[in-house]
Each structure stands twice: as C-alpha cells, then as structure tokens.
Amino acid sequence: MCCKTFFGLMVALFCMADVAFGFELSATVPVNQTSETAAKAKVNATNLARRQILYNVLSPYAQKEELNGLIHNSSSDELMNLIASSSVSNEQMSSNSYSANITMNVDNDAAKKWLDKNGVQNWVPLSSSEEKFTAFVVVPNGIPDWAELKRITRFDNIEIETQVMTGNQIVIKLPLNYRSKFTAALRSAGWRYTDNGGILQVWK
C-alpha cells in the first residue's frame, strides 16, 4: 500500500473516527399510548421508547436484523439494564392515556457485553479508560480476514474495540500493553504492519 493511498485512508478514517469517538449512545423518541389507566399507558410507553431507542442508537454499530430480533425477544427488565439514564419532557396524561418525549442514554459497556453475549456482530466502542493504541486495518477479503484477525486476539483473551468499520477498512483499538504480542501474532499469521507515528497500519 503506497504512502499516498495510506494518507488518504487515514484522513478519511480520522474524519469518521471523530464522529464515532465522540458520539453518545443517546436518543429521544415521542410516545403516545392509551390503556386501562394512565399509569399502565406510561409503563407501556416507556417500554416502547426503550426498545425503539436501543434500536436507533445501536443499529449503526451492529448487524441490524440480528439486533432487531434480539431486542424483540428480550424482556423489558433485561433491556432496562442497558439504560444508563433517562429523562422526560412534554409529558401529558389523561385518565387512560400518556404522551411524552422520552430521552434515554444507553450504557456503552453494558450494551456491547449484551450484544457479544447474544452473538450479535457489533462494533460498539467501550468507554474503558484503559490506555490503548489505534490500528488501521485493511481486510481485502472482508469478513474472512476480519474473522481471522479476531481469532488472533481471542486466543489471547483480548477484546478488539472496533471504532469505525467501512467497507474493507476498519479502525480498532487494543490495550497498549498488548501491542508487542499483537504484532508478533500478526507476523506469525502472515499479516503485515507498519508504525506510522504510533498508529499501527495493518494489512494482508
């Protein structure tokens, strides 16, 4: 890969990474429910909002069909554990109805662990403060190459933190103290890499 091509890749991915690194898993949805009582309508509205918000904020970072199925089949109590905080505005109630704008902030780490546990491919970034290094990875063969790279780190019980994934280009983060072992594993598996100002460029 020539320097010009890599420079263009870095610029493009850094532009995308600024969005991904700074994003918050948060969304607001309007709800309007009726039921036997206002209290029950509020519970239904909150449960509906939670499912919709989880899909809205996680779908850009996970396989959409798998995510949709998982949310549909999960209990409200399970999904509640993925919410870090919530707030309500424009709340209105009658004897049997409830409407409001509900905002929820999703817990990044809890959401990623939940997706991983249920086998949903995802690249939700963790919020861990552990010192890490960044790698730009090019996977010419797509999923097979990506799966091989994940097997390399999984063998050492290291979780890849995927920041940006677009086409065959991926931005990942790994623990800094794993860097030398990671590069050794790359060499053994036939991958190539180079250091560009502390940022690892990886390709096959």
N, C-alpha and C positions, 0 to 999 in steps of 0.2 A: 504494500500500500504506500503510495508516494506521499511526500510531506504535504503537497497541496491538497490532496484528497483528504488526508487526516485533519488538516487545518479546517477545511470546510465542514467535516464531520463534527469536530469539536465545537465550532461556532454554532452549528445547528442544534447539537445536543445540549450545549450550555443554555441556549435560548429556551429550549423545552424544559431543561432541568430547573431553571429559575422558577418556572411555574409550578413544577412538581414539588420542588423542595419547600416552596413557601405556602403550598396550599393547605387549607384546613378542611378536614372532613366534616363539613357543616352545611346544612341546607334548611330552607324554610318552605313549608307547604301549607296551602289553605285547606281547611277541612270543614265539612258541613254534614252532620249526622243527625238522624232522628231515631228515637227508640221509645220504650215504655216510659222512661223517665229521663230527665236531663243528665242525671249522674251516669246512667248507663250509656247515653249518647256520647258523653265526654270520654268515657273509657274506650268506646268503640273508635271514636275519632283519634284518640291518642295512639291506639294500636295501629290504626290505618296509617297515620302520619309516620310512625316509626318504621314501618315496612317500606313505605314509599321513599323516605329519606335515606334509609340504608341502601336501597337500590340506586337512587340518584347519585349518591356520593361514592359508592363502591364500584358501580358499573364501568367507569373509565379505567379502573385498575384491576379488573377481574374478568374472567370469561362470563359474558352476560347471561347466557342460557343457564349455565350451572348456578350462577349467583341467584337468578330469579327462582329457580327450583328450590334452592336451599332456603331462601327467605320464605317462600310459600309453605314449606314443610316444617319450619321451625316454630316453636311455641313463642308466645308473646313474652313469657318470662325469660327465655333464652336470649331473645333479641334485646330485651331490656338491659342485659348485662353488657351490651356493646355500646351503650349510650353513656357518654361522659357527663353531659349536662343538657338541659333543655329550658326553653322559655316560651311564653305565650303572649300574643298581642291581639288586639281587636277581638277580644273574647265576647261572645254573645250567647245567652241561654234563654230558653223558654221552658215550659213545663215538660216538653218532650224532645227538645232539640238543642244542639250545641254547634257553634261555629267559632272558628278562630284561625289565626295564623300561628303555626307551631314551628319553632326552630329547635333543632337538635344538633349537638356536637358529638360526633362518633369518636370513640376511643380507638386510635390507630392500632395500638398493640393488640388490644382485645379482638378487634376486627380481623387482623391478619392471622392471629392464632386460630380464630374460629374458622376462617376460610381454609387455612392449612390443614386443620384437623378434619375437615369435611372434604378434603381433596379437590378444592376449587383452585385452579391455577390463578395466581394473582401476583401483583407487584405493588402492593400497598406498603409504603415506607414505614418502618418502625420509628418511634420517637426516642429511641435509646440515646443517651448522651455518651456512650462508649466511643472512644476515639477510633475513627475509621479512615480508610483510604478509598479513593474513587478509581474505578476502572471503566474504560470504554471498550465494549466488546462487539466485534463484528462476527456474526454467525451466518456464513454463506448458505448453509443448508437448513437454516431456520430451526424448527423445533428439535430435530435430532441433535444438532450441535449444542443447542441450549440445554437439552436434557443431559448430554454428556458433561457439560460444564457443571451442572448442578450435582451430578453424581460425584464429581471430583471433590466438591466441598462437603457433600453429605457424608462421604466416607470419613471425614474428619469432624463430623458433627457441627459443621459451620453453616449457618443460615445466610444465604445470599439476600441482601437487601436491594431489591430492584427499584430504581428510581424512575427511569424512563425506558420505555420499550416502543420502538417504532421501526417497522419493517424488520430488517436483519441487523439493526443497530440497538444496542442495549447499554444503559448506564447502570452500573451496580456499585454497591458499597460493601466492604468487608472489614472485619476487625483489623486494626493496624498491626497487631502482634501476630497476625496470621499471614502477613504479606510474603515473607520468605518461603514459607511452607506452600503457599498457594502457587507461587511462581515455579517452585520445584515440581509440584504436581502437574502444572501446565506443560512443562518441558517433557515430563515422562509420558504424557498423553499425546504428544505431538503438536501441541499448540505453540504459537509464537507470541512474544510480547516485547514491548519496549517501554522504557520510562520516559515520560515527557513532562519534566518539571514536577515530578512527584505523582503524576497521574499515569496510571498504567493503561497502555493501549494493548489490547489482546485480540488476536485473530487466528484463524486456522487456514 
